[in-house]
Amino acid sequence: MILSDIVEEILEKVGEGPGRSLSMPSIIRKVDQKQKQILRQYGYNNDDVAVMDILTGIVEYPLPCAPGNITSVYVNDQRLPLRQRNDYSLSAYYYLLDGTIGLYLQGQRPTEDIIQGLKIFHKHVPAALAVGTLNAEPEIEEEFRMLLVYGVLIDIAEPAMIGFYRDRYDELLAEYVSATRDPESTQICEVYYP
């Protein structure tokens, strides 16, 4: 099921409800928002990683993501804390400044380029769905793409049908969460007290 199939499915199911008058860009925007919401709340437990070379004499590098999406930064496999620029209380840290990430490596400044020396781990952000990407496959697994259909229909269907679509959405979402949950996050650990 590609994006155009999802839009078609929504238009078939919305009937003559208030959502019928929505434009294709509006429907696709709602599908994109729903996908991002689902993935942010329930999917993609793993971070993406951007790997960059550390260049001699260069202390600031372009950010591969929004600043709020950074989860950790490593230089030569050593984790760096986030600090304000010009905080000299630590010998190594990273700071954020105008769409860049800066490295403060006092006493550790490289004298030559370090290939793949900077690793920035960040939350995954799915590619945007738009009118020009009607043949794109959403990042939600194939068997759960009806979540996008039901999720949008909850917002645009006629009031009498919203409860029906919410029930379908909630059932499929429970299956999705169960299927994509990190197995280690649900393990029960026994604790013994002496």
Residue frames as qw, qx, qy, qz and C-alpha x, y, z in Angstrom:
[[0.000, 0.891, 0.454, 0.000, 0.00, 0.00, 0.00],
 [0.438, 0.146, 0.020, 0.887, 1.67, 3.18, -1.23],
 [0.015, 0.288, 0.296, -0.911, 0.65, 6.76, -0.41],
 [0.369, 0.029, -0.398, -0.839, -1.76, 7.02, -3.35],
 [0.469, -0.255, -0.833, -0.146, -3.51, 3.82, -2.16],
 [0.235, -0.346, -0.642, 0.643, -3.89, 5.28, 1.32],
 [0.180, 0.215, 0.007, -0.960, -5.43, 8.49, -0.06],
 [0.446, -0.067, -0.654, -0.607, -7.75, 6.47, -2.28],
 [0.405, -0.298, -0.844, 0.183, -8.80, 4.32, 0.70],
 [0.061, -0.326, -0.437, 0.836, -9.55, 7.45, 2.75],
 [0.308, 0.146, -0.241, -0.909, -11.63, 8.98, -0.05],
 [0.454, -0.163, -0.803, -0.351, -13.60, 5.74, -0.50],
 [0.391, -0.367, -0.778, 0.327, -14.39, 5.46, 3.19],
 [0.035, -0.185, -0.285, 0.940, -15.12, 9.13, 3.96],
 [0.171, 0.606, 0.775, 0.062, -18.25, 8.96, 1.82],
 [0.089, 0.747, 0.313, 0.579, -20.16, 12.20, 1.70],
 [0.548, -0.669, -0.325, 0.383, -18.87, 13.35, 5.10],
 [0.052, -0.977, 0.040, 0.203, -17.18, 16.67, 5.84],
 [0.512, -0.499, 0.529, 0.457, -13.80, 15.30, 4.77],
 [0.659, 0.476, 0.530, 0.242, -14.99, 14.86, 1.18],
 [0.270, 0.954, 0.096, 0.084, -14.29, 18.51, 0.43],
 [0.499, -0.716, 0.342, 0.349, -10.63, 18.33, 1.54],
 [0.518, 0.743, -0.387, -0.172, -7.96, 18.78, -1.10],
 [0.934, 0.132, -0.274, 0.189, -5.41, 16.07, -1.86],
 [0.356, 0.500, -0.468, 0.636, -2.56, 18.11, -0.32],
 [0.475, -0.502, 0.309, -0.653, -4.62, 18.46, 2.87],
 [0.968, -0.150, -0.032, -0.198, -5.31, 14.71, 3.08],
 [0.801, 0.304, -0.351, 0.377, -1.66, 13.87, 2.42],
 [0.038, 0.584, -0.429, 0.688, -0.56, 16.38, 5.06],
 [0.725, -0.409, 0.229, -0.504, -2.88, 14.65, 7.56],
 [0.982, 0.064, -0.169, 0.052, -1.45, 11.22, 6.58],
 [0.531, 0.489, -0.416, 0.553, 2.08, 12.56, 7.04],
 [0.274, -0.562, 0.390, -0.676, 1.25, 14.01, 10.46],
 [0.901, -0.261, 0.081, -0.338, -0.42, 10.77, 11.56],
 [0.895, 0.221, -0.301, 0.244, 2.59, 8.70, 10.47],
 [0.284, 0.530, -0.455, 0.657, 5.00, 10.96, 12.35],
 [0.549, -0.490, 0.282, -0.616, 2.80, 10.85, 15.44],
 [0.981, -0.113, -0.052, -0.152, 2.57, 7.03, 15.41],
 [0.788, 0.319, -0.338, 0.403, 6.29, 6.56, 14.82],
 [0.044, 0.592, -0.411, 0.692, 7.24, 9.13, 17.45],
 [0.618, -0.427, 0.312, -0.582, 4.98, 7.60, 20.11],
 [0.914, -0.114, 0.310, -0.237, 5.13, 3.88, 19.33],
 [0.923, 0.337, 0.055, 0.180, 7.76, 3.01, 16.77],
 [0.553, 0.647, -0.263, 0.454, 11.41, 3.36, 15.91],
 [0.703, -0.703, -0.014, 0.109, 12.99, 2.62, 19.27],
 [0.762, -0.099, 0.162, 0.620, 16.39, 2.82, 17.62],
 [0.020, -0.845, 0.078, 0.528, 18.25, 6.02, 16.89],
 [0.722, 0.648, 0.005, 0.242, 19.74, 7.00, 13.56],
 [0.598, -0.580, 0.155, 0.531, 23.41, 7.86, 13.58],
 [0.474, 0.871, -0.084, 0.095, 25.25, 10.47, 11.56],
 [0.797, -0.325, 0.162, 0.482, 28.96, 9.79, 11.25],
 [0.330, 0.937, -0.063, 0.098, 31.32, 12.61, 10.28],
 [0.738, 0.179, -0.219, 0.612, 35.02, 13.17, 9.96],
 [0.355, -0.878, -0.085, 0.310, 36.60, 15.52, 12.48],
 [0.617, 0.636, 0.015, 0.463, 38.73, 17.95, 10.51],
 [0.580, -0.220, -0.222, 0.752, 41.84, 19.58, 11.93],
 [0.122, -0.044, -0.022, 0.991, 41.11, 23.14, 12.98],
 [0.405, -0.334, -0.432, -0.733, 37.33, 22.84, 12.50],
 [0.047, 0.004, 0.790, -0.611, 35.23, 22.89, 15.66],
 [0.526, 0.323, 0.389, -0.684, 31.69, 23.32, 14.29],
 [0.068, 0.023, 0.903, 0.424, 29.83, 20.94, 11.96],
 [0.486, -0.132, -0.284, -0.816, 26.35, 21.02, 10.38],
 [0.508, -0.054, 0.702, -0.496, 23.62, 19.32, 12.38],
 [0.109, -0.016, -0.899, -0.423, 22.12, 16.23, 10.72],
 [0.268, -0.559, -0.779, -0.091, 18.83, 16.73, 12.55],
 [0.271, -0.817, -0.107, -0.498, 16.86, 19.16, 14.68],
 [0.089, 0.518, -0.634, 0.568, 18.73, 20.02, 17.89],
 [0.642, -0.283, 0.389, -0.597, 15.98, 18.47, 20.05],
 [0.952, 0.143, -0.164, -0.218, 16.38, 15.11, 18.30],
 [0.397, 0.533, -0.690, 0.285, 19.97, 14.54, 19.43],
 [0.865, -0.449, -0.160, -0.154, 20.18, 11.71, 21.95],
 [0.717, -0.566, 0.234, 0.332, 23.98, 11.39, 22.34],
 [0.463, 0.839, -0.284, 0.036, 27.25, 12.52, 20.81],
 [0.873, -0.326, 0.220, 0.288, 30.52, 10.59, 20.68],
 [0.325, 0.849, -0.415, -0.030, 34.01, 11.66, 19.69],
 [0.347, 0.446, -0.817, 0.114, 36.39, 8.73, 19.18],
 [0.637, -0.270, -0.716, -0.090, 33.86, 6.48, 20.93],
 [0.250, -0.198, -0.583, 0.747, 33.87, 8.70, 24.04],
 [0.078, -0.768, -0.608, -0.188, 30.49, 10.14, 24.97],
 [0.210, 0.171, -0.138, 0.953, 30.42, 13.91, 25.34],
 [0.021, -0.633, -0.649, 0.422, 28.00, 15.88, 27.51],
 [0.172, 0.740, 0.363, 0.539, 26.05, 18.86, 26.22],
 [0.376, -0.532, -0.286, 0.703, 27.14, 22.20, 27.69],
 [0.212, 0.950, 0.150, -0.172, 26.78, 25.87, 26.91],
 [0.660, 0.564, -0.082, 0.489, 29.40, 27.33, 24.62],
 [0.158, 0.659, -0.378, 0.631, 32.35, 28.76, 26.57],
 [0.788, -0.551, 0.122, -0.246, 31.74, 26.49, 29.58],
 [0.452, 0.592, -0.638, 0.195, 35.30, 25.59, 30.49],
 [0.618, -0.474, 0.490, -0.390, 34.45, 23.47, 33.53],
 [0.920, 0.045, 0.388, 0.016, 34.91, 20.31, 31.45],
 [0.283, -0.496, 0.597, 0.564, 37.75, 19.35, 29.18],
 [0.025, -0.026, -0.803, -0.595, 35.44, 17.93, 26.49],
 [0.355, 0.489, 0.639, -0.476, 31.82, 18.62, 25.59],
 [0.210, 0.357, 0.609, 0.677, 29.60, 19.53, 22.66],
 [0.134, 0.490, 0.336, -0.793, 27.44, 22.63, 22.23],
 [0.367, 0.586, 0.668, 0.274, 24.74, 23.68, 19.79],
 [0.080, -0.590, -0.002, 0.803, 24.87, 26.97, 17.92],
 [0.406, 0.595, -0.157, -0.676, 22.84, 28.20, 14.92],
 [0.890, 0.366, -0.063, -0.264, 22.22, 24.85, 13.22],
 [0.551, 0.517, -0.627, 0.192, 25.67, 23.52, 14.03],
 [0.866, -0.487, -0.093, 0.072, 27.20, 21.25, 16.60],
 [0.198, 0.822, -0.451, 0.286, 30.42, 22.48, 18.14],
 [0.901, -0.172, -0.325, 0.231, 33.11, 20.42, 19.83],
 [0.167, -0.863, 0.395, -0.268, 35.18, 21.66, 22.72],
 [0.965, -0.014, -0.197, 0.170, 38.11, 19.26, 23.07],
 [0.115, -0.898, 0.383, -0.186, 40.58, 21.07, 25.30],
 [0.395, -0.545, 0.739, -0.018, 43.78, 19.08, 25.52],
 [0.655, 0.135, 0.741, 0.056, 42.36, 16.60, 23.00],
 [0.466, 0.741, -0.084, -0.476, 42.39, 18.72, 19.87],
 [0.898, 0.195, 0.334, 0.211, 43.25, 16.56, 16.92],
 [0.211, -0.650, 0.419, 0.598, 46.48, 17.31, 15.09],
 [0.065, 0.122, -0.782, -0.608, 45.21, 15.47, 12.01],
 [0.641, -0.063, -0.245, -0.725, 41.81, 14.61, 10.55],
 [0.328, -0.076, 0.895, -0.294, 39.95, 11.82, 12.37],
 [0.386, -0.028, -0.692, -0.609, 38.00, 9.74, 9.89],
 [0.607, -0.427, -0.583, -0.330, 34.52, 8.94, 11.25],
 [0.329, 0.062, -0.629, 0.701, 35.51, 10.41, 14.60],
 [0.304, 0.016, 0.303, -0.903, 32.20, 12.19, 15.29],
 [0.200, -0.314, -0.899, -0.232, 29.02, 10.17, 15.83],
 [0.320, -0.044, 0.226, -0.919, 25.74, 11.94, 16.45],
 [0.051, -0.315, -0.947, -0.021, 22.89, 9.68, 17.53],
 [0.287, 0.083, 0.087, -0.950, 19.45, 11.17, 16.95],
 [0.553, 0.324, 0.651, -0.405, 15.80, 10.24, 16.87],
 [0.278, 0.183, 0.764, 0.553, 14.58, 8.97, 13.54],
 [0.357, 0.517, 0.184, -0.756, 12.36, 11.36, 11.58],
 [0.617, 0.345, 0.683, 0.182, 10.50, 9.77, 8.67],
 [0.182, 0.040, 0.450, 0.873, 10.73, 11.29, 5.20],
 [0.352, 0.355, 0.263, -0.825, 7.89, 13.72, 4.55],
 [0.350, 0.409, 0.813, 0.223, 4.95, 12.49, 2.49],
 [0.148, 0.516, -0.013, -0.843, 3.75, 15.01, -0.07],
 [0.708, 0.567, 0.166, -0.387, 1.75, 15.29, -3.29],
 [0.430, 0.704, -0.534, -0.185, 4.96, 14.75, -5.27],
 [0.020, -0.363, 0.923, -0.126, 5.58, 11.43, -3.48],
 [0.793, 0.000, 0.067, -0.606, 2.35, 9.58, -4.25],
 [0.860, 0.216, -0.459, -0.056, 4.35, 6.46, -5.16],
 [0.068, 0.511, -0.704, 0.488, 6.24, 6.55, -1.84],
 [0.686, -0.321, -0.652, -0.009, 5.82, 3.82, 0.71],
 [0.423, -0.794, 0.161, -0.406, 5.18, 5.10, 4.22],
 [0.208, 0.496, -0.781, 0.317, 7.71, 3.94, 6.79],
 [0.664, -0.174, 0.529, -0.499, 5.09, 2.12, 8.85],
 [0.250, -0.119, 0.942, 0.191, 5.19, -1.59, 8.05],
 [0.278, -0.069, -0.666, -0.688, 2.89, -2.73, 5.23],
 [0.346, -0.392, -0.851, -0.048, 0.51, -4.68, 7.47],
 [0.229, -0.583, -0.526, 0.576, -0.14, -1.62, 9.66],
 [0.139, 0.059, 0.263, 0.953, -0.65, 1.09, 7.03],
 [0.253, -0.627, -0.627, -0.386, -4.41, 1.05, 7.58],
 [0.402, -0.560, -0.408, 0.599, -3.52, 2.88, 10.82],
 [0.149, -0.158, 0.175, 0.960, -2.90, 5.90, 8.62],
 [0.219, -0.368, -0.639, -0.639, -6.28, 5.50, 6.93],
 [0.450, -0.634, -0.629, 0.027, -8.23, 5.07, 10.17],
 [0.413, -0.410, -0.259, 0.771, -6.24, 7.78, 11.95],
 [0.010, 0.004, 0.265, 0.964, -7.10, 10.37, 9.30],
 [0.329, -0.442, -0.680, -0.484, -10.72, 9.21, 9.10],
 [0.389, -0.545, -0.602, 0.436, -11.13, 9.83, 12.85],
 [0.181, -0.393, -0.074, 0.899, -10.41, 13.48, 12.09],
 [0.168, 0.193, -0.363, -0.896, -12.42, 13.95, 8.89],
 [0.133, -0.284, -0.912, -0.265, -15.28, 11.42, 8.79],
 [0.434, -0.525, -0.261, -0.683, -18.90, 12.23, 9.46],
 [0.318, -0.475, 0.554, -0.606, -19.61, 12.23, 13.21],
 [0.905, -0.100, 0.121, -0.395, -21.69, 9.02, 13.11],
 [0.917, 0.288, -0.254, 0.112, -18.68, 7.06, 11.77],
 [0.090, 0.758, -0.525, 0.376, -15.92, 8.44, 14.00],
 [0.681, -0.423, 0.509, -0.314, -16.51, 5.86, 16.77],
 [0.965, 0.226, 0.131, -0.019, -16.30, 3.02, 14.24],
 [0.618, 0.656, -0.287, 0.323, -12.99, 4.29, 12.85],
 [0.230, -0.715, 0.523, -0.404, -11.62, 4.94, 16.34],
 [0.875, -0.229, 0.383, -0.187, -12.36, 1.30, 17.29],
 [0.896, 0.408, -0.012, 0.173, -10.59, -0.01, 14.14],
 [0.283, 0.785, -0.376, 0.403, -7.66, 2.35, 14.81],
 [0.484, -0.626, 0.493, -0.361, -7.32, 1.34, 18.47],
 [0.963, -0.037, 0.261, -0.060, -7.42, -2.39, 17.63],
 [0.791, 0.523, -0.086, 0.308, -4.78, -2.08, 14.93],
 [0.040, 0.815, -0.398, 0.418, -2.66, 0.24, 17.08],
 [0.735, -0.488, 0.420, -0.212, -2.63, -2.36, 19.89],
 [0.954, 0.189, 0.168, 0.161, -1.38, -4.95, 17.38],
 [0.497, 0.754, -0.189, 0.386, 1.23, -2.51, 16.09],
 [0.285, -0.777, 0.437, -0.353, 2.52, -1.69, 19.56],
 [0.882, -0.270, 0.377, -0.082, 2.71, -5.38, 20.44],
 [0.888, 0.378, 0.116, 0.236, 4.55, -6.20, 17.20],
 [0.452, 0.721, -0.179, 0.493, 7.05, -3.33, 17.38],
 [0.540, -0.807, 0.171, -0.167, 7.72, -3.23, 21.11],
 [0.274, 0.602, -0.714, 0.229, 11.30, -3.81, 22.17],
 [0.815, -0.235, -0.523, -0.080, 11.23, -7.30, 23.77],
 [0.508, 0.032, -0.550, 0.662, 13.72, -6.26, 26.45],
 [0.169, -0.314, 0.158, -0.921, 11.47, -3.43, 27.61],
 [0.745, -0.301, -0.143, -0.577, 8.82, -5.90, 28.74],
 [0.642, 0.071, -0.728, 0.231, 11.02, -8.44, 30.49],
 [0.636, -0.719, -0.045, -0.275, 10.21, -9.05, 34.12],
 [0.403, 0.460, -0.642, 0.463, 13.21, -8.93, 36.38],
 [0.738, -0.537, -0.408, 0.017, 13.13, -10.69, 39.71],
 [0.062, 0.687, -0.415, 0.593, 14.52, -8.79, 42.62],
 [0.758, -0.333, -0.533, 0.172, 15.64, -10.61, 45.76],
 [0.199, -0.805, 0.264, -0.493, 16.03, -8.85, 49.04],
 [0.462, 0.191, -0.788, 0.359, 18.34, -10.37, 51.64]]
